[in-house]
Amino acid sequence: MPSEFTGKHVTVAGLGVSGVPAAKVLHGLGAHVTVVNDGDDERARTQAAELESLGVTVRLGDGDTLPEGTELIVTAPGWKPTKPLFTAAGQAGVPVWGDVELAWRLRGLDGRKAAPWLAVTGTNGKTTTVQMLASILKAAGLRTAAVGNIGVSLLDAVTGDTEYDVLAVELSSYQLHWAPSLRAHSAAVLNLAPDHLDWHGSMEAYAADKGRIYEGNRVACVYNVADRATEDLVRAADVEEGCRAVGFTLGTPGPSQLGVVEGLLVDRAFVEDRQKNAQELAEVSDVNPPAPHNIANALAAAGLACAFGVSAAAVRDGLRAFTPDAHRIAHVADVDGVAYVDDSKATNTHATEASLAAYESIVWIAGGLAKGATFDELVTGAAKRLRGAVLIGADRALIREALARHAPEVPVVDLDRTDTGAMLQAVQEARRLARPGDTVLLAPACASMDMFTNYNQRGDAFAQAVRELGA
């Protein structure tokens, strides 16, 4: 039992996916645990009752007051650094960790082998890339799991009964903010675009938290050649001697890069004499779906896998075995020669830009909660691909105005309703605008909570509406 936790007074900030496992682990390590939580709803009371039965103290409805005697705070990743609880902690000299930081410090518990971490962050594509990476590692015969921000507790992975050879770890900017001592084997930043700025305070702070993933890397810092900001983060990172910068590109790769040549994914980073040689890893057709942004995800996953010593055959086999989650540029059906594609997960402009770039002629279904986003740049880049647009949701006017400014020739249907039944009408209107060979693409560029519980429900509504077209 690690002595640093025995008898220590630890406050866990927040219940939920990260807080409950953190409280249980710390209690099991002999700490005196108090959980504080803003909410006092039925779910919170159920979780509190479970923890209290173990001997954990829980305070509901007050997440701002620092419990007396606190020596360490372990926080849920979404709690803002400006919260009064953390202000009080700073004044009292109390350190604040996230659940990722706690998991990192608990690796090798009870003398077990501490599995290296291959870590991924970025504004978009994190989950898909981590799942691809895990699939490749499994194809190589390694004991692994996709964990972290993907919805699987890192604490469970490092303290559970299963021993791993390596972990594929998705990390959000929130998690990285609260993980000061994390040192990955290798890491990738896929891309950077404005997001969560209300939490971080500025784009500079957001980028800096993303860049923490490179600190102390041992083998490779994988970056996006097309996104200079990711390379800048590599240059700014303090890494171990010998750690290399490895780029990925949708074009022909240079030395120390992975890229695409004549329909092949190729490696010029982890081969002998990379100035002259390249190694075929897979075919573009092995990537599902082979949209440009998804090929970039595959190259990033391959770069991390190769940094860990995985063979080219395992990269190919892992990519072939990978099946993307629902609502990520998923083909639903073809109806009267028109393809219907669900990318409900495209909840911001950066993700939607990538989605729109995957098709030549599009009837675009968009709208929802804009979260402060603007759409001029998105529309300007996609204007030539748009056959038409159908707009739904609370902030659809922002997209309509951008279309009027930058794509006035594109016909627009503005649905003045925000009930869930609007999706059926949206699909029917899109069918009217579409021609054989077109793609009707749900890529909202907005959050879903104005009309739906989450993006999954929104995507399901789209798929159901498409099925009704073909009935």
Sequence and secondary structure as in RCSB ss.txt:
>XXXX:A:sequence
MPSEFTGKHVTVAGLGVSGVPAAKVLHGLGAHVTVVNDGDDERARTQAAELESLGVTVRLGDGDTLPEGTELIVT
APGWKPTKPLFTAAGQAGVPVWGDVELAWRLRGLDGRKAAPWLAVTGTNGKTTTVQMLASILKAAGLRTAAVGNI
GVSLLDAVTGDTEYDVLAVELSSYQLHWAPSLRAHSAAVLNLAPDHLDWHGSMEAYAADKGRIYEGNRVACVYNV
ADRATEDLVRAADVEEGCRAVGFTLGTPGPSQLGVVEGLLVDRAFVEDRQKNAQELAEVSDVNPPAPHNIANALA
AAGLACAFGVSAAAVRDGLRAFTPDAHRIAHVADVDGVAYVDDSKATNTHATEASLAAYESIVWIAGGLAKGATF
DELVTGAAKRLRGAVLIGADRALIREALARHAPEVPVVDLDRTDTGAMLQAVQEARRLARPGDTVLLAPACASMD
MFTNYNQRGDAFAQAVRELGA
>XXXX:A:secstr
  TTTTT EEEEE  HHHHHHHHHHHHHTT EEEEEES  SHHHHHHHHHHHTTT EEEES  SS  TT  EEEE
 TTS TTSHHHHHHHHHT  EEEHHHHHHHTTTGGG     EEEEE SS HHHHHHHHHHHHHHTT    EEETT
TB HHHHHHSS   S EEEE  HHHHHT TT   SEEEE      SHHHHSSHHHHHHHHHGGGTT SSEEEEET
T HHHHHHHHH    TT EEEEE SS   TTEEEEETTEEEESSSSTTTTT  EEEEEGGGSSS  HHHHHHHHH
HHHHHHHTT  HHHHHHHHHH    TTSSEEEEEETTEEEEE TT  SHHHHHHHHTT SSEEEEE SB TT   
HHHHHHHGGGEEEEEE STTHHHHHHHHHHH TTS EEE    STTHHHHHHHHHHHH  TT EEEE  SSBSTT
TSSSHHHHHHHHHHHHHHHT 
